[in-house]
Structures are given as C-alpha cells and as structure tokens.
Amino acid sequence: MADAGSNTGSDLLFGRLKPQAPDALLALISLCNADPRPTKIDVGVGVYRDPQGGTPILRAVKRAEQILHDTQETKAYLGAEGDARFVELMRELVFGGTSRDAHIVGVQTPGGCGALRLGAELIKATGADARIFIGQPTWPNHAPLIGCAGLPMVDYKYYDRDSHTILFDEMMQALEGARAGDVVLLHGCCHNPTGADLSLDQWDRVTAFMAERCLIPFVDLAYQGLGNGLEEDAAGTRMAVERCNQALVAHSCDKNFGVYRDRTGSLFVKVTSEEVAKVAYGNLLSLARTMWSMPPDHGAAVARIILDTPELRADWEAEVKEMCARIRSLRTRLAAFDPRLAYINEQNGMFSMLPLSPEQVKALQTEEGIYMAGSGRFNVAGLSDANVDRFAQAVVAKL
C-alpha cells in the first residue's frame, strides 16, 4: 500500500470538486465590460443610473460619510447584532407604527442576501418540517440562498410573461396545498424580475389567507421607496406582519441608499410572545456568529447618521423621491414608444421582463451591444436619457 504521505493524487481533497456553472449575471457583466462599443447599453446589472448613465453616490450619503470620518473614534467590533441604532431606525422605516412591537426582533446583516440566508438558517434551526413556497419567476439568487440552508422549496406560477399579468388565482390555488407552519416568500415591492407587484387588494386576500392557515410570510423588501414611495412600498409588508403572528422580513439598504458595495441590510422576525422573541434573538446572534461573525459597519453607520439627522433625512427622502420619479418617467417613456411595451408603465421598480427568447436577447447583445438577462429581464433604471429610445427601438424590432 502506498504511504499516505506520498499520495499526491488530485482526488484527495480539492480534486473532488465539481465544476460550477458561472453565475449568469456576473458573466453578463464581464461580457459588457469587455465590449469596446461606446454605444453599448447595460440593463443587466441591477443598479440605479442617473440621466447621464452614472451610478452616483447620494448627496446625503456623501455628507453622512464626512460626518462619520470626522467623528468615528474606533473601528472596534460592534457585536453580532451590528449597529443597534441602525436596526432600530430600520424597524421604524419598515414597520411604521408597529415598529415598537415587542414580538419583533432584528439584527443587522451583510445586505439583503445576508438577511435572506440568516432567515433561512433560522427556519432550519427550528427543526420544523417547513417548506418554502416561492413564486416563479423570482430573483435567481432566492433559490440558492434558501437551498443552501437545506430547506425544501415548492415553486408555483406567479407571472405570465406573454400576457404581462400576475397569476394570482394560480398563486392562491398553490397556497391551498401549504401546511400550517409552511413559509411563503413574498416580494415586498418592485418585484424582481417582473416589476409586477401585488395590488393592495391582493395583499389583503393573501395575508388574510396566510393568517387563517397559519402560514408564515417571509418578505423580501429590497427596493423600498423606488416603486411608489417609502410608505406606499411598505404597505404590503406591514399588512403581512400585522396579520400573521409569525413572520420574517429581509430588508436591504443597497438600492434606496445607493450603498451597493457596502452590503447593508437587516433581518426582522416576528414571533408569538416576548419570551419567544428573546429566544429567537439569541438564535439569530448565534447563527450570525457562525456565518459572518460581525456585519460590516460602514453602510449601516452612514444610514444611521442620515436617519438620525433631520436635515440629512429630509435630503435622503428627497433623493429617493427623485430616483422613484426617474424610474417612473423611464417606464412612461418606454410604454409610449410602442403599444406592445405599454404594460411596462403598469409595473413598479427597477425591473421588467420583455417577451423575448434567449436567442433574441443574444441577438440584441451581438448586434446592438444591449446586455440583459437571457430571461428578458432588464433594468429600467439602467437606461440613460440618451439611450432609452435606441433601446426601445431595438427591442421593438425583435418583438
């Protein structure tokens, strides 16, 4: 037998790894970056762009960063819970009048992704045989984030791309098959990838159903303020949390504060009693400790300073309104270009889906330098004032 110390075979450890398909969005970003055409259009990556096509740092963020630079005295750890005041302010932003509910606990997370993963791990830690019901299509990273926690997922049809409509009856029919204790993943606003949000009437119906059947909403609220306004975009989430005695909300500041690379988010969990809340909070801290130990501080500190400083908060709210209005104006402009794009103006937020085949999407990339996901999802907010008409013209030619 060969001596174990002399065995250098590649199958001992890393040689056992299986090749992984590259992330489609990351691959798209690389392709776009490598394209030398000055007229290329990137509507794949999900960042907000101003009329000139840039992704600016918000005025309020710049000013808050200067305050942080001038006043921060240490880079010592904050703890697994993160910035406690940031979490408190996020509670108020998300939940409004119910933010003081003692049955709701929260922690800071590395972006919305961290919040989703932590929520999935908390569900797994309960030991319950809970399934996650996920409407399709959804954000492509939802399934990997939740699946890594080992939770079973049940897909149902949410949106029909050809008719541009929410399949609400099919959604409700699918939830009829859910058991008490099952979890329903919901987009709080600005549905990614479709832009097709539940109406308040539909939120009313689905949350009443979930409360009656003891189903647990898990709301992904990643674009608050970019659909119809900060308060309006939180209405469905608040309805779900108020009606159901257990709930999870993953919140992100990446988009509405424009701090994409700072990974700033939070997870909130509503439980049935103050005693259970203490236990849930302890579990959140324990799980966070095993995944990232302490969340990054910079983005949360900036958001805290903004929301705690009346002048900066007013300026930030004005900037969010500006971004929201710009997205709405782009939707109106696209919808007016051709009747087949009219549905875009009925949707919300940064994303919509075009009824294009992967082959048509590839042709737009090759012929026009237009980069979007193969599903036809495109970032409305990725368009500049100068290229929106060329984009619409190229798309309509393929429809």
N, C-alpha and C positions, 0 to 999 in steps of 0.2 A: 504493500500500500504506500502511495506517495506521502511524504511528510507534509503535514498540513501547512507548515511554514513555507514550503517551497511551491505550494499550489498558487499559481498566479492566474488561473483561469478566469475569464471575464464573467462567468456565471455565478461567482461567489456572492456578489452584492449588487453593484450598480449595473452590471451586465444583464441583470434580470429585469431591468426597467423596460417598459413597453413604450414605443414611440407614441407621442401625443399629437393629435391634430392641432395646428396653430389656431389661436383664437382668431375668429374671422374678422372682428373689428380691429384688432391690433395689426393683423396682416393688411387690412384695408388702409390703415393709417400709414404704414410703411410704403405701400404702393403709391399713395397720394404724395407723400413726401418726396419720393423718388421721381415723380413725374415733373419734367422740366418745363411743361407748358405754363406760361404765365396766366392763361385763361382758365386753368383747372378750377373746379368747384368741389369743395369737401363738405358734403352734407351727411357724412357717415359718423364722425366723432360727435359726441353729444355735449358740445359747449355752446354757450351763447356768444353771438358775434354782433358787434355794433354795425351801424350803416356802412362803415368803411371796411368791414370784414375782419376787424380785430377783436380779440377777447380781452377787454380792458380789466384792470383792477378797479373795483368800485371806489368812488371818492371816499365813502365812509370807511371802507377797509383801509385805504391809504392813511387816513387820519388816525384811525384806531391803532394801526401798526406803529405810527410815530409815537403815540401815547405809550404803547407797550414798550417801545425801545427806550423811552425816557424814564419810565417808572419801574420796569421789571428789575427786581433786585437779585433774583436767583433762578437757576434752572433745575432746582431740586425736584424730585418726584412729587406728584400730586396724589398718587394712590390709584388703585384700580378703578375707582369711581370717576376719576378725572376731575374736571373743574366743577365743583358743586354748584357754584352760582350760575355757570353756563347751563347746567342741567335744569336748574330752577327756572331760568328765563326761557328755555326751550319748552318746558311744561306749559308756561303761560302762552307761548306763541301757538303751540299745537292745540291745547285743550281749552283755552279761554277761561270761562267761568268755572269749569270743573277742575282747574289745574291744582287746586288745594285738596282734592280728594285723597284721603289718607290711604286708600286702597291702591293708589297708583305709585309705583316706584320707577326710578330711571337712573341710567348711567350714561356717561359719555362713551362713544365708540369711535373707531377709526372709519369715518364715513358711514354712508348708508349700508355699504357692503358689510362692515363690521357689525352693524345693528342687526341686519338680517341673519347673519351667521350666528351671532350670540343668541338671538331669539330662537333659532332652530335648535341650538345646543341646549337651551333651557327646556324646550319642549321634550327633547330626547331625555334629558335628565329626570323628568317626572316619572319615567318608566311606563307611562300610559301608552296604549296601542293607538296613538293618534295618527291620523292621515292628514296630509295637506292637500286641499283642493285648490288647483291652480288653473285659471282661465287661460285659454290659448287663442291667439298668441300672447306671449308675455315677454318681459325683458329676458334676453337669452341667459343672463347670469343667475336668474332666480333658481332654476333647477340645480345647477352645480353647487350654489351656495347652500341650499337646503339639503340637497342629496348628500353632500359631504358629512352631514350630521347623521346620516343613516335613516332619515325619515321617509316613509313611503309616500309617494305623491300620486294624486288622482287628477288627470287632466280632463278638462271639459271645454267645449267650444264657447268662446266669448264674443268673437268678432268675425264677421264675414267680409273679406277684403274686396270682393267683387261688388257687393251691394253697399258697402261702407256703413254697415249697421251693426249695432250690438245685438247679440243673440240672447236677449235677456230671458226669454221663455226657456231656451235650452239650458241656460245657466241655472235657473230655478229648478228645472227638472233634474239636473245633475245633483244639485244640493239635496234633493229629496232622498238621495241614496247615502247621504252622510249620516254618521252615527253621532250621538251625544259625545262631546269631547273632541271631535274632529275639528281641524283648523281650516279656515278659508282665507287664502291670500287675496287681498284686495289692493288695488291701486288707489291711493287717496285722492289723487287728481292728476291731470295731464298724463293720461295712460301712455306708457311706453311699451310697445312701439306704435300704437294706433292713433293716439290723440283722442280716442272715443271714450269719454267719461260717462259713468252712470249719472242719470239725472237725479235730482233730489227725491223725486217720487220713487225711482228705482232704489235709491239708497234706503228710503223709508221701508219699502217692501222687503228688501233682502235683509236688513238689520232686524226687522220685526221677526222674520222667519228664523234667523240665527238665534235670537234671544229665546224664541219659543222652543227651538230644538236643541238648545244648549250647545250650539256651535260657537267656535271661538274665532273672532276676526283677527287676522294678522295684517295690519295695514302698512303698506309701503308708501310713505309720504315723502317723496324726493324732490318735488317741484313746487312746494307751497309758495303761492304768490305769482307764479308765472302763467296761470291759467285764466283766472278771473279776479284774483286779488287774494291777499293773505287770509282774510276772514272767510271769504267765499270758498277758497280751496280747502279749508279745514272742515267745512260743514259736514261732509260725509263721514270723515274720521270721527268727529265729535259725536255724531249720531250713533255710530257703531259702539263707541266706548261707553256712552251713557246708557245704552240699551242692554248691552251684554255684561254679565257680571265678571267675565274674564276676557282679556284682550291683550294684544301686543301691537305696538306702533313703532316702526323703524323710521326715523326722521333723518334727513340729510340737509346740511347747510351748503353743500358743494355748489349747487346751482344758484340758489337765491342770494347767497353772499358772494358767489363767484370765487370761492376758495377751493377749487377743484383739487389742486395738488396738496392741499393741507389736510385732506381727509378728516372732515369734521362732521360728526353725526351723534345720534343718541338713540337709545332704546328705552321705551317705556312699557311697563307691564301692569295691567290692572288685574287684581285678584279679589277674592271674596271677603277678606277681613284684614284688619290691621295686623293681626298675628301672622297670617299667611304672607302679608306684604313683607314683613321682616325676614321671613324665611326665604322668600323669593329674592329679595335684595341680596341676602348673603350668598345665595346660589349664583346670582349674576356676577358678583365680585369674584367668587371662586372660579367660575368658568372664564371670566375675562383674564384672570391671572394666568391661566394655563394657555391662553391664546396669544395675547399681546402684552400681558403684564400691566403696563400703564399706557393709556392712549396718548397720542401726540397732543401737545398743548397749544401750539401757536394759533391755529384756526379757531379753536374754542375760546381762547383768551381774546382774540380780536372780536368775535361775535359777542362775547360777554360785554366788552367795553362799548361796543356800538349800542346794544340794547339797554345798557345801564346809563348811557349818556343821552339825555333828551335831544340835544341838537344833532348828534350823530344818528340817533334812531330815526328822527324825522327825515334826515337826508337819505338814510338807507331805504326807508319806506318809499320815498320819492323815487329812488333809483329802481326799486323793484317794480313800481308802477310804470316807469319808463320802459323797462325790459318787457313787461307784460304787454304794454301798448304796442311796442315794436313788433312783438311776435304776432299780435292780433292784426296789425296792419299788413304784415307779410302774408298772413293767411288770406286776408281780404284781397290782396293784390293777386295772389295765385289763383284764388277762386274765380276772379273776374276775367282771367285770361282765357278760359275755355269752360263751357258748361260741364265737361267731364271732370273738372277739378273743383266744382262748386262745393262738394262735400267738405273740403278742407277748411272752409270757413265755419263749419258747424262743430269743429273739433277744438281741442284745447292743448296748450302747452307746446313743447318744443318739437314733438314728433307727429308724423302721419305716415300712412302706408299708401304707396302707389300700386295700382293693379298691374304691375309689370312682372314678367317672368325673369328668372335668373339670367337667361340669355339676353333679354332686353336690357337688363341692368348692366351686364358686361359690355354690351354694345355701346351704351352711353359712356361707360368708362373709357373704352378704346377710342371711340370716335370723337367724343366731346370733352373728355377729361373730367367727367362728372362721377364722383365717387360716393356711392351709397351702399347700404347693406343689400345682399342678394335677395332678401325678402321683399324689397321695395320700400323698406323703412327709410325715411330721410329726415334730417334735422332741419325743420323750417327755420329755426333761429341761426342756422349755419350760413344762410344766404346774406349777401350784401345788397345794398341798393343797386349796385352796378350790374350784378349778375342774375338777379331774380328773373328778369324777363327772358334771358337766354336759357336759363334753367327750365322755365315753364315751356318755352318753345321746343326745346329738345325733348322734353318728356312727352308733350302732346304729340309730337311726331312719331313716338313709339306706341302710343295707345291704340 
